[in-house]
Amino acid sequence: MGVEDSRIIELFFARSEQAITELSRKYGSVCGRVAGNILNDRRDAEECVNDAYLAVWNTVPPVRPDPLLSYVCRIVRNLALKKYRANTARKRNSAYDAVLEELADCFSSAASPEEEAEAEAVAGIVNAFLESLDPRSRILFVRRCWYADSIGDLAELFRMSRHAVSVRLSRIRKALRKRLEEEGIFP
């Protein structure tokens, strides 16, 4: 399992470079996978992960993240999405574009401050929706939408056929859209 998260955070607070080493040892492969799934480029993914380690170094302290994995993955994901947007100004990344297109029917893009405020309320509705799912469906949906795992990877991970994964994800998205309509998000 490696060093406990609390010990890694203590190393950050002590400003020990060993903190980065331990963080990388414990969560480097997960972070690399998150960035790699979004960017589909090994070098860009490595750059995002390294930038995330620097961001953690610069924010811990004063922040004491709990859980540490979620904190680091959120930073990696945000950096990867920023890099993805820069890259897609020049070219198209079909793997992550597919994930975004799957969710396009559930969400509109926020263009005004009022819509951005509403987006915060929508986040609460989505979180409640995710909590209402059975654990297997919730994990499947989050792995697809947050970590951008491919249908093939999910099929292997969940020991399901690719078709079964696609159908289940489609049903979850349909249920999410229905919930958002019930809450008045969509007419």
C-alpha positions in Angstrom: 0.0 0.0 0.0 2.9 2.3 0.7 3.1 5.4 2.9 -0.2 6.6 4.4 -1.7 9.8 3.0 -1.4 11.6 6.4 2.4 10.9 6.3 2.7 12.3 2.8 0.8 15.4 3.9 3.2 15.7 6.9 6.1 15.6 4.5 4.5 18.4 2.4 4.1 20.5 5.6 7.7 19.8 6.5 8.6 21.0 2.9 10.5 17.7 2.3 11.0 16.8 -1.3 10.4 13.3 -0.2 6.7 14.3 -0.3 6.7 14.4 -4.1 8.5 11.1 -4.3 6.0 9.4 -2.0 3.0 11.0 -3.8 4.3 9.9 -7.1 5.1 6.4 -5.8 1.6 6.0 -4.4 -0.6 7.8 -6.9 1.6 8.4 -10.0 0.0 5.6 -12.1 -3.6 6.8 -11.3 -2.7 10.4 -12.1 -0.9 9.3 -15.3 -4.0 7.4 -16.4 -6.4 10.3 -15.7 -4.2 12.6 -17.8 -3.5 10.0 -20.4 -7.2 9.2 -20.9 -8.0 12.8 -21.5 -5.0 13.8 -23.6 -4.2 10.6 -25.4 -0.5 11.6 -25.5 2.1 10.2 -23.1 4.3 13.3 -23.0 1.5 15.7 -22.4 0.1 13.4 -19.7 3.5 13.3 -18.0 3.8 17.0 -18.2 0.3 17.4 -16.6 1.2 15.0 -13.8 4.4 16.8 -13.0 2.6 20.2 -13.1 0.1 18.7 -10.7 2.8 17.7 -8.3 4.1 21.2 -8.4 0.6 22.6 -7.8 0.3 20.3 -4.7 3.7 21.4 -3.5 2.5 25.0 -3.8 -0.9 24.5 -2.1 0.0 22.1 0.7 0.4 23.8 3.1 -1.9 25.6 4.0 -4.4 23.2 2.4 -4.6 19.8 4.2 -6.4 17.7 1.5 -8.7 14.8 2.6 -8.8 12.6 0.7 -5.4 13.2 -0.9 -6.1 11.1 -4.0 -9.2 13.1 -5.0 -7.3 16.3 -4.5 -4.4 15.3 -6.7 -6.7 13.8 -9.4 -8.8 16.9 -9.5 -5.7 19.0 -10.1 -4.4 16.5 -12.8 -7.8 16.4 -14.5 -8.1 20.2 -14.5 -4.6 20.6 -16.0 -5.2 17.9 -18.5 -8.5 19.6 -19.6 -6.7 22.9 -20.0 -4.0 21.2 -22.1 -6.7 19.3 -24.0 -8.5 22.6 -24.9 -5.2 24.0 -26.1 -4.5 20.9 -28.2 -8.0 20.8 -29.7 -7.6 24.3 -31.0 -5.2 22.6 -33.4 -6.6 19.0 -33.7 -9.4 16.7 -32.5 -8.9 14.0 -29.8 -11.7 11.6 -30.5 -11.4 9.6 -27.3 -12.2 12.4 -24.9 -14.5 14.2 -27.4 -16.6 11.0 -27.4 -17.1 11.4 -23.6 -18.0 15.0 -23.9 -20.5 14.3 -26.7 -22.1 11.6 -24.6 -22.9 14.1 -22.0 -23.9 17.0 -24.3 -27.5 16.1 -24.1 -27.5 16.3 -20.3 -25.9 19.7 -20.0 -25.9 23.1 -21.7 -22.8 25.2 -21.6 -22.9 28.1 -19.2 -22.5 31.4 -21.1 -23.6 34.0 -18.5 -23.0 34.6 -14.8 -26.6 33.5 -14.1 -26.1 30.3 -16.0 -22.8 29.7 -14.1 -24.7 30.2 -10.8 -27.3 27.7 -12.0 -24.4 25.3 -12.8 -23.6 25.2 -9.1 -27.2 24.1 -8.3 -27.0 21.5 -11.1 -23.9 20.1 -9.5 -25.9 19.4 -6.3 -28.6 17.7 -8.4 -26.0 15.6 -10.2 -24.3 14.6 -6.9 -27.7 13.5 -5.4 -28.4 11.6 -8.6 -25.0 9.8 -8.4 -25.7 8.9 -4.7 -29.0 7.3 -5.8 -27.3 4.9 -8.2 -26.2 1.5 -7.1 -22.4 1.5 -6.4 -21.5 -0.4 -9.6 -23.4 2.0 -11.9 -22.1 5.0 -10.0 -18.5 3.8 -10.4 -19.0 2.9 -14.0 -20.5 6.4 -14.8 -17.8 8.2 -12.9 -15.0 6.2 -14.5 -16.4 7.0 -17.9 -17.2 10.7 -17.3 -14.5 11.8 -14.8 -11.6 9.5 -15.6 -12.5 9.2 -19.3 -12.0 5.4 -19.3 -12.7 3.8 -22.6 -15.6 1.5 -23.2 -13.2 -1.4 -23.7 -11.3 -0.6 -20.5 -14.6 -0.5 -18.6 -15.8 -3.7 -20.1 -12.6 -5.4 -19.0 -12.7 -3.8 -15.5 -16.4 -4.7 -14.9 -16.2 -8.1 -16.7 -19.0 -7.0 -19.0 -19.3 -6.9 -22.8 -18.6 -3.6 -24.5 -22.3 -3.5 -25.6 -23.5 -4.1 -22.0 -21.3 -1.2 -20.8 -22.6 1.1 -23.6 -26.2 0.2 -22.8 -25.8 0.8 -19.1 -24.1 4.1 -19.6 -26.8 5.1 -22.0 -29.5 4.3 -19.5 -27.6 6.2 -16.7 -27.3 9.3 -19.0 -31.0 9.0 -19.8 -32.0 8.8 -16.1 -29.7 11.8 -15.4 -31.4 13.8 -18.1 -34.8 12.8 -16.8 -33.8 13.9 -13.2 -32.5 17.2 -14.6 -35.8 17.7 -16.5 -37.8 16.9 -13.3 -35.8 19.6 -11.5 -36.6 22.1 -14.2 -33.1 22.3 -15.7 -34.6 21.3 -19.1 -38.0 22.3 -20.3 
